[in-house]
Amino acid sequence: MNRVLRGLILFACLGVFTAQTQAPANPQQPAGLESDWDIAAVLQQVSTHAAHLIPALSRADSRLWASKGAPAAYAAQLESSKEQAQALADGAKTLAANPETLPAELQLVFREQSLEVTLASVADAMRKYQSPQLAQELVAATAEGGADRDRLESYVVNLAAEREKEYQVMDQEAQRCRAAVLAPANAAKKKK
C-alpha cells in the first residue's frame, strides 16, 4: 500500500513539475524582459553593426605599422578584431532566431565587450602609426552600436535573473516532492 501511495505522490509531483517547466499556451513576458521579437531586432542591429566594422578594420595596414616600429601585438589585435567582428555578426544573426538561449547570449555579450576593448587598442595603433582620421572613423564606427549593445546587455541580465527565479521555483518544488515521497517511507519504518 505504501508503494502505491508513494507512486501516486511521485506521479502528482512529476505532473506539477512538468506543468511548471512547459511553456504556457499564451506565454506572458516577465516584467523587465523584452519580448523575443524586440530583442531579435536588437540582435539583427548588433549583427549589422559588427559587419560594418569589418570594412573599417580592413583599412588598417599592420605592415605599415610594423615598418614604423609598431609592436607585433598590434597586428595580432587587428587580425583578432576582424575575426571577432565576423563571429559577432554571425552569432548575433543566428541568435536572433532563438534569443532566449542564455549561454549563447552571454557568449555574445562577452565577445562584444572583448571586441570593444581590442578595437580601442587597434584605433590607438592606427592613430600612432597610420592615420588619425582612420582611427577616428574606427572609433566612430565602434560607438555607433552603443545603444543596441546596452539594450542587449540589459536583456541578458534580466534573462539571467528570470532563469534564476525559474530554477529556484523548480528546486523548491522538487524538494517538496522529495519530502512528500520520503515522508511515508520514513513513517512506515518507524512504526515497525
Backbone as CSV, one residue per row, in Angstrom:
resi,resn,N_x,N_y,N_z,CA_x,CA_y,CA_z,C_x,C_y,C_z
1,MET,0.819,-1.192,0.000,0.000,0.000,0.000,0.866,1.259,0.000
2,ASN,1.949,1.214,0.806,2.841,2.367,0.860,3.475,2.646,-0.496
3,ARG,3.800,1.604,-1.220,4.394,1.795,-2.534,3.406,2.473,-3.478
4,VAL,2.175,2.073,-3.410,1.153,2.674,-4.259,0.999,4.152,-3.901
5,LEU,0.936,4.446,-2.610,0.789,5.829,-2.162,1.997,6.670,-2.577
6,ARG,3.189,6.136,-2.384,4.391,6.859,-2.801,4.412,7.062,-4.309
7,GLY,3.995,6.071,-5.058,3.934,6.176,-6.517,2.974,7.266,-6.951
8,LEU,1.809,7.322,-6.301,0.828,8.360,-6.632,1.360,9.751,-6.295
9,ILE,2.014,9.889,-5.163,2.574,11.185,-4.780,3.674,11.584,-5.762
10,LEU,4.535,10.638,-6.102,5.601,10.914,-7.053,5.023,11.308,-8.410
11,PHE,3.982,10.590,-8.849,3.345,10.893,-10.114,2.735,12.296,-10.093
12,ALA,2.098,12.657,-8.994,1.499,14.002,-8.861,2.581,15.078,-8.876
13,CYS,3.680,14.836,-8.167,4.773,15.818,-8.144,5.392,15.993,-9.527
14,LEU,5.580,14.884,-10.228,6.127,14.981,-11.576,5.185,15.745,-12.494
15,GLY,3.895,15.543,-12.329,2.918,16.282,-13.125,3.005,17.771,-12.861
16,VAL,3.106,18.152,-11.599,3.222,19.572,-11.248,4.531,20.130,-11.787
17,PHE,5.610,19.383,-11.616,6.919,19.839,-12.081,6.922,20.004,-13.601
18,THR,6.353,19.040,-14.320,6.296,19.111,-15.771,5.442,20.279,-16.223
19,ALA,4.341,20.499,-15.568,3.466,21.614,-15.937,4.174,22.947,-15.742
20,GLN,4.999,23.048,-14.708,5.707,24.303,-14.458,6.817,24.544,-15.461
21,THR,7.428,23.479,-15.980,8.554,23.660,-16.890,8.124,23.824,-18.333
22,GLN,6.879,23.458,-18.669,6.410,23.632,-20.026,5.912,25.048,-20.223
23,ALA,6.085,25.556,-21.441,5.632,26.909,-21.752,4.117,26.923,-21.834
24,PRO,3.463,27.924,-21.260,2.019,28.017,-21.359,1.593,28.332,-22.795
25,ALA,0.313,28.071,-23.104,-0.202,28.303,-24.446,-0.085,29.777,-24.831
26,ASN,-0.338,30.671,-23.904,-0.202,32.108,-24.133,0.865,32.643,-23.193
27,PRO,2.134,32.498,-23.563,3.190,32.929,-22.647,3.137,34.428,-22.416
28,GLN,3.301,34.809,-21.165,3.359,36.225,-20.827,4.809,36.574,-20.558
29,GLN,5.204,37.711,-21.059,6.577,38.165,-20.898,6.771,38.662,-19.463
30,PRO,7.767,38.160,-18.746,8.033,38.669,-17.402,8.355,40.157,-17.436
31,ALA,8.017,40.821,-16.363,8.278,42.260,-16.275,9.775,42.526,-16.416
32,GLY,10.132,43.508,-17.230,11.529,43.879,-17.409,12.250,43.108,-18.489
33,LEU,11.619,42.056,-19.008,12.252,41.229,-20.030,11.610,41.552,-21.380
34,GLU,12.430,41.974,-22.328,11.903,42.321,-23.643,11.387,41.074,-24.350
35,SER,10.445,41.270,-25.242,9.888,40.147,-25.996,10.935,39.598,-26.964
36,ASP,10.736,38.367,-27.378,11.647,37.750,-28.348,11.718,38.587,-29.620
37,TRP,10.582,39.095,-30.032,10.520,39.905,-31.254,11.394,41.152,-31.129
38,ASP,11.258,41.844,-29.996,12.025,43.080,-29.798,13.525,42.811,-29.713
39,ILE,13.896,41.798,-28.962,15.327,41.537,-28.791,15.926,40.941,-30.067
40,ALA,15.112,40.252,-30.866,15.603,39.741,-32.153,15.983,40.909,-33.063
41,ALA,15.201,41.981,-33.025,15.529,43.175,-33.816,16.832,43.803,-33.322
42,VAL,17.030,43.816,-32.024,18.276,44.351,-31.450,19.454,43.485,-31.896
43,LEU,19.277,42.180,-31.870,20.347,41.273,-32.298,20.672,41.469,-33.781
44,GLN,19.666,41.709,-34.596,19.917,41.997,-36.013,20.741,43.275,-36.161
45,GLN,20.427,44.277,-35.342,21.188,45.529,-35.378,22.631,45.308,-34.929
46,VAL,22.813,44.503,-33.895,24.169,44.185,-33.427,24.942,43.482,-34.542
47,SER,24.281,42.570,-35.233,24.916,41.864,-36.349,25.315,42.832,-37.457
48,THR,24.398,43.717,-37.809,24.676,44.708,-38.859,25.834,45.618,-38.454
49,HIS,25.814,46.053,-37.217,26.884,46.929,-36.728,28.239,46.223,-36.772
50,ALA,28.277,44.985,-36.317,29.538,44.234,-36.335,30.032,44.045,-37.767
51,ALA,29.115,43.798,-38.686,29.502,43.633,-40.093,30.065,44.942,-40.660
52,HIS,29.564,46.084,-40.175,30.088,47.380,-40.643,31.486,47.678,-40.104
53,LEU,31.877,47.007,-39.050,33.221,47.218,-38.507,34.297,46.600,-39.396
54,ILE,33.936,45.559,-40.101,34.930,44.828,-40.900,35.571,45.707,-41.976
55,PRO,34.796,46.484,-42.755,35.457,47.377,-43.727,36.346,48.426,-43.059
56,ALA,35.917,48.935,-41.914,36.752,49.915,-41.197,38.066,49.272,-40.753
57,LEU,38.001,48.017,-40.339,39.210,47.307,-39.930,40.083,46.954,-41.135
58,SER,39.461,46.754,-42.271,40.219,46.406,-43.481,41.097,47.566,-43.957
59,ARG,40.754,48.776,-43.561,41.565,49.935,-43.943,42.843,50.049,-43.111
60,ALA,42.908,49.283,-42.058,44.118,49.295,-41.224,45.205,48.496,-41.920
61,ASP,46.416,49.017,-41.872,47.557,48.387,-42.549,48.626,48.048,-41.517
62,SER,48.590,46.824,-41.039,49.524,46.417,-39.981,50.971,46.354,-40.489
63,ARG,51.166,46.129,-41.785,52.545,46.126,-42.330,53.140,47.532,-42.264
64,LEU,52.312,48.530,-42.543,52.758,49.919,-42.425,53.117,50.228,-40.973
65,TRP,52.294,49.723,-40.065,52.563,49.940,-38.644,53.918,49.358,-38.254
66,ALA,54.154,48.110,-38.694,55.409,47.429,-38.360,56.607,48.188,-38.939
67,SER,56.451,48.732,-40.144,57.564,49.467,-40.754,57.871,50.761,-39.994
68,LYS,56.884,51.238,-39.222,57.084,52.454,-38.429,57.425,52.135,-36.973
69,GLY,57.692,50.853,-36.695,58.148,50.467,-35.363,57.056,50.020,-34.393
70,ALA,55.888,49.727,-34.885,54.798,49.279,-34.001,55.075,47.862,-33.499
71,PRO,54.719,47.585,-32.263,54.867,46.219,-31.744,54.010,45.237,-32.549
72,ALA,54.469,44.007,-32.642,53.753,42.963,-33.391,52.385,42.657,-32.770
73,ALA,52.221,42.969,-31.504,50.940,42.698,-30.828,49.797,43.462,-31.492
74,TYR,50.084,44.634,-32.044,49.032,45.403,-32.729,48.493,44.642,-33.946
75,ALA,49.376,44.016,-34.687,48.953,43.244,-35.861,48.083,42.068,-35.432
76,ALA,48.476,41.426,-34.362,47.677,40.308,-33.845,46.301,40.787,-33.375
77,GLN,46.272,41.957,-32.746,44.992,42.512,-32.300,44.103,42.872,-33.489
78,LEU,44.701,43.366,-34.541,43.936,43.707,-35.736,43.290,42.453,-36.323
79,GLU,44.061,41.401,-36.465,43.516,40.147,-37.011,42.442,39.574,-36.087
80,SER,42.700,39.612,-34.808,41.708,39.136,-33.841,40.426,39.950,-33.921
81,SER,40.544,41.252,-34.095,39.371,42.121,-34.204,38.533,41.769,-35.422
82,LYS,39.205,41.508,-36.534,38.477,41.120,-37.747,37.710,39.811,-37.530
83,GLU,38.379,38.838,-36.924,37.740,37.547,-36.665,36.584,37.691,-35.677
84,GLN,36.797,38.466,-34.621,35.755,38.650,-33.604,34.561,39.424,-34.169
85,ALA,34.815,40.423,-34.998,33.714,41.183,-35.603,32.871,40.267,-36.490
86,GLN,33.523,39.415,-37.257,32.783,38.480,-38.113,32.009,37.471,-37.271
87,ALA,32.649,36.949,-36.235,31.972,35.991,-35.348,30.798,36.655,-34.630
88,LEU,30.954,37.902,-34.237,29.876,38.643,-33.589,28.713,38.852,-34.549
89,ALA,29.012,39.236,-35.779,27.964,39.436,-36.786,27.202,38.135,-37.039
90,ASP,27.933,37.045,-37.217,27.291,35.754,-37.476,26.513,35.252,-36.259
91,GLY,27.119,35.383,-35.086,26.476,34.899,-33.866,25.208,35.654,-33.528
92,ALA,25.228,36.969,-33.689,24.036,37.766,-33.391,22.915,37.437,-34.360
93,LYS,23.257,37.251,-35.617,22.235,36.913,-36.614,21.620,35.545,-36.308
94,THR,22.433,34.584,-35.947,21.939,33.255,-35.610,21.089,33.289,-34.339
95,LEU,21.545,34.037,-33.361,20.851,34.110,-32.075,19.505,34.815,-32.180
96,ALA,19.333,35.659,-33.175,18.055,36.362,-33.357,16.907,35.377,-33.551
97,ALA,17.194,34.185,-34.057,16.155,33.172,-34.255,15.676,32.566,-32.939
98,ASN,16.532,32.532,-31.916,16.172,31.958,-30.625,16.879,32.754,-29.528
99,PRO,16.380,33.962,-29.237,17.121,34.856,-28.339,17.101,34.483,-26.859
100,GLU,16.298,33.527,-26.447,16.248,33.199,-25.022,17.267,32.134,-24.626
101,THR,18.253,31.904,-25.454,19.303,30.939,-25.149,20.377,31.665,-24.336
102,LEU,20.296,31.533,-23.023,21.161,32.311,-22.131,22.650,32.085,-22.366
103,PRO,23.148,30.848,-22.483,24.594,30.688,-22.700,25.079,31.377,-23.981
104,ALA,24.304,31.282,-25.051,24.691,31.929,-26.299,24.631,33.453,-26.160
105,GLU,23.649,33.954,-25.436,23.545,35.402,-25.190,24.767,35.889,-24.410
106,LEU,25.134,35.136,-23.384,26.300,35.521,-22.585,27.575,35.514,-23.426
107,GLN,27.733,34.496,-24.228,28.908,34.414,-25.090,28.957,35.611,-26.031
108,LEU,27.812,35.988,-26.569,27.751,37.128,-27.473,28.128,38.427,-26.759
109,VAL,27.606,38.614,-25.557,27.925,39.831,-24.797,29.412,39.868,-24.451
110,PHE,29.973,38.747,-24.034,31.402,38.708,-23.707,32.252,38.992,-24.950
111,ARG,31.852,38.409,-26.078,32.585,38.652,-27.327,32.514,40.126,-27.696
112,GLU,31.346,40.704,-27.532,31.146,42.116,-27.857,32.020,43.016,-26.977
113,GLN,32.076,42.722,-25.687,32.884,43.522,-24.774,34.369,43.362,-25.071
114,SER,34.789,42.150,-25.361,36.196,41.902,-25.705,36.570,42.630,-26.986
115,LEU,35.685,42.592,-27.971,35.944,43.282,-29.231,36.066,44.785,-29.015
116,GLU,35.228,45.328,-28.174,35.275,46.770,-27.906,36.628,47.188,-27.326
117,VAL,37.153,46.394,-26.412,38.459,46.691,-25.810,39.567,46.577,-26.858
118,THR,39.516,45.531,-27.658,40.535,45.325,-28.682,40.484,46.423,-29.743
119,LEU,39.264,46.849,-30.094,39.122,47.917,-31.092,39.741,49.227,-30.601
120,ALA,39.646,49.486,-29.318,40.264,50.696,-28.770,41.777,50.641,-28.964
121,SER,42.369,49.489,-28.755,43.805,49.333,-28.942,44.187,49.460,-30.418
122,VAL,43.377,48.856,-31.294,43.636,48.958,-32.732,43.533,50.409,-33.187
123,ALA,42.547,51.134,-32.660,42.402,52.553,-33.012,43.630,53.352,-32.568
124,ASP,44.180,53.013,-31.404,45.410,53.677,-30.951,46.560,53.419,-31.923
125,ALA,46.671,52.175,-32.378,47.736,51.846,-33.336,47.534,52.606,-34.638
126,MET,46.289,52.673,-35.092,46.015,53.417,-36.325,46.383,54.890,-36.155
127,ARG,46.045,55.436,-35.010,46.320,56.848,-34.740,47.824,57.123,-34.732
128,LYS,48.603,56.245,-34.091,50.044,56.454,-33.945,50.825,56.128,-35.209
129,TYR,50.428,55.055,-35.906,51.277,54.532,-36.969,50.680,54.621,-38.378
130,GLN,49.448,55.133,-38.500,48.867,55.178,-39.830,48.187,56.517,-40.102
131,SER,47.005,56.743,-39.520,46.262,57.957,-39.827,45.293,58.279,-38.689
132,PRO,45.405,59.454,-38.102,44.451,59.838,-37.053,43.008,59.863,-37.564
133,GLN,42.827,60.216,-38.820,41.482,60.260,-39.388,40.869,58.855,-39.465
134,LEU,41.642,57.869,-39.940,41.142,56.496,-39.994,40.850,55.961,-38.593
135,ALA,41.688,56.339,-37.648,41.463,55.919,-36.262,40.155,56.498,-35.745
136,GLN,39.898,57.757,-36.046,38.666,58.395,-35.597,37.449,57.740,-36.248
137,GLU,37.579,57.352,-37.512,36.481,56.662,-38.196,36.192,55.316,-37.536
138,LEU,37.239,54.610,-37.124,37.046,53.331,-36.437,36.373,53.547,-35.080
139,VAL,36.804,54.563,-34.359,36.191,54.873,-33.062,34.713,55.211,-33.247
140,ALA,34.412,56.007,-34.270,33.014,56.371,-34.541,32.194,55.145,-34.922
141,ALA,32.772,54.268,-35.728,32.058,53.040,-36.119,31.814,52.144,-34.909
142,THR,32.759,52.114,-34.000,32.602,51.312,-32.788,31.483,51.864,-31.919
143,ALA,31.394,53.165,-31.827,30.407,53.802,-30.953,28.989,53.729,-31.504
144,GLU,28.832,53.524,-32.819,27.510,53.529,-33.437,26.523,52.579,-32.781
145,GLY,26.942,51.421,-32.414,26.029,50.418,-31.877,25.877,50.447,-30.370
146,GLY,26.283,51.534,-29.734,26.267,51.602,-28.271,24.901,51.367,-27.648
147,ALA,23.864,51.962,-28.198,22.516,51.805,-27.630,22.056,50.355,-27.733
148,ASP,22.339,49.716,-28.877,21.947,48.310,-29.032,22.752,47.406,-28.102
149,ARG,24.037,47.722,-27.928,24.860,46.931,-27.002,24.318,47.044,-25.586
150,ASP,23.985,48.255,-25.177,23.451,48.450,-23.826,22.124,47.717,-23.644
151,ARG,21.305,47.786,-24.652,19.993,47.113,-24.579,20.169,45.593,-24.505
152,LEU,21.104,45.062,-25.277,21.370,43.621,-25.250,21.905,43.205,-23.881
153,GLU,22.839,43.968,-23.340,23.386,43.639,-22.022,22.299,43.672,-20.953
154,SER,21.420,44.642,-21.015,20.308,44.734,-20.063,19.387,43.526,-20.206
155,TYR,19.124,43.137,-21.448,18.282,41.966,-21.693,18.905,40.706,-21.096
156,VAL,20.199,40.544,-21.282,20.875,39.343,-20.773,20.824,39.301,-19.244
157,VAL,21.016,40.441,-18.592,20.923,40.492,-17.129,19.518,40.113,-16.676
158,ASN,18.503,40.663,-17.343,17.119,40.354,-16.985,16.773,38.898,-17.283
159,LEU,17.278,38.370,-18.385,17.033,36.971,-18.731,17.665,36.044,-17.702
160,ALA,18.880,36.358,-17.289,19.549,35.537,-16.264,18.784,35.580,-14.946
161,ALA,18.282,36.751,-14.574,17.508,36.875,-13.338,16.220,36.069,-13.434
162,GLU,15.569,36.103,-14.582,14.327,35.343,-14.780,14.602,33.845,-14.716
163,ARG,15.677,33.399,-15.354,16.029,31.966,-15.310,16.343,31.534,-13.869
164,GLU,17.011,32.403,-13.127,17.330,32.090,-11.728,16.052,31.897,-10.924
165,LYS,15.072,32.769,-11.118,13.783,32.621,-10.420,13.114,31.304,-10.786
166,GLU,13.122,30.978,-12.083,12.501,29.732,-12.534,13.183,28.524,-11.906
167,TYR,14.498,28.527,-11.855,15.221,27.398,-11.281,14.979,27.291,-9.774
168,GLN,14.839,28.401,-9.094,14.535,28.366,-7.659,13.166,27.744,-7.417
169,VAL,12.184,28.119,-8.222,10.840,27.543,-8.085,10.889,26.042,-8.358
170,MET,11.583,25.636,-9.408,11.691,24.211,-9.732,12.398,23.453,-8.619
171,ASP,13.452,24.030,-8.062,14.178,23.377,-6.983,13.303,23.233,-5.740
172,GLN,12.588,24.287,-5.405,11.693,24.218,-4.239,10.626,23.155,-4.438
173,GLU,10.070,23.085,-5.635,9.031,22.087,-5.921,9.624,20.681,-5.881
174,ALA,10.817,20.511,-6.413,11.465,19.201,-6.378,11.757,18.778,-4.934
175,GLN,12.200,19.725,-4.099,12.468,19.407,-2.691,11.172,19.052,-1.960
176,ARG,10.084,19.774,-2.269,8.796,19.489,-1.641,8.313,18.098,-2.040
177,CYS,8.454,17.773,-3.311,8.049,16.447,-3.787,8.917,15.353,-3.170
178,ARG,10.184,15.615,-3.074,11.101,14.637,-2.467,10.712,14.378,-1.014
179,ALA,10.404,15.447,-0.299,9.983,15.295,1.092,8.682,14.522,1.188
180,ALA,7.759,14.787,0.255,6.474,14.083,0.273,6.661,12.603,-0.038
181,VAL,7.550,12.273,-0.954,7.784,10.875,-1.312,8.491,10.132,-0.180
182,LEU,9.441,10.778,0.469,10.211,10.118,1.523,9.469,10.077,2.853
183,ALA,8.564,10.983,3.091,7.863,11.045,4.381,7.107,9.759,4.687
184,PRO,6.275,9.228,3.790,5.571,7.977,4.125,6.523,6.824,4.347
185,ALA,7.611,6.776,3.636,8.579,5.676,3.817,9.201,5.771,5.216
186,ASN,9.563,6.949,5.638,10.146,7.110,6.969,9.132,6.810,8.052
187,ALA,7.890,7.223,7.885,6.833,6.964,8.877,6.560,5.477,8.980
188,ALA,6.588,4.779,7.846,6.338,3.332,7.850,7.470,2.598,8.561
189,LYS,8.701,3.031,8.386,9.841,2.387,9.046,9.788,2.570,10.548
190,LYS,9.341,3.741,11.008,9.274,3.995,12.449,8.201,3.154,13.136
191,LYS,7.109,2.820,12.427,6.025,2.027,13.011,6.455,0.591,13.213
192,LYS,7.365,0.091,12.400,7.786,-1.316,12.503,8.624,-1.515,13.673
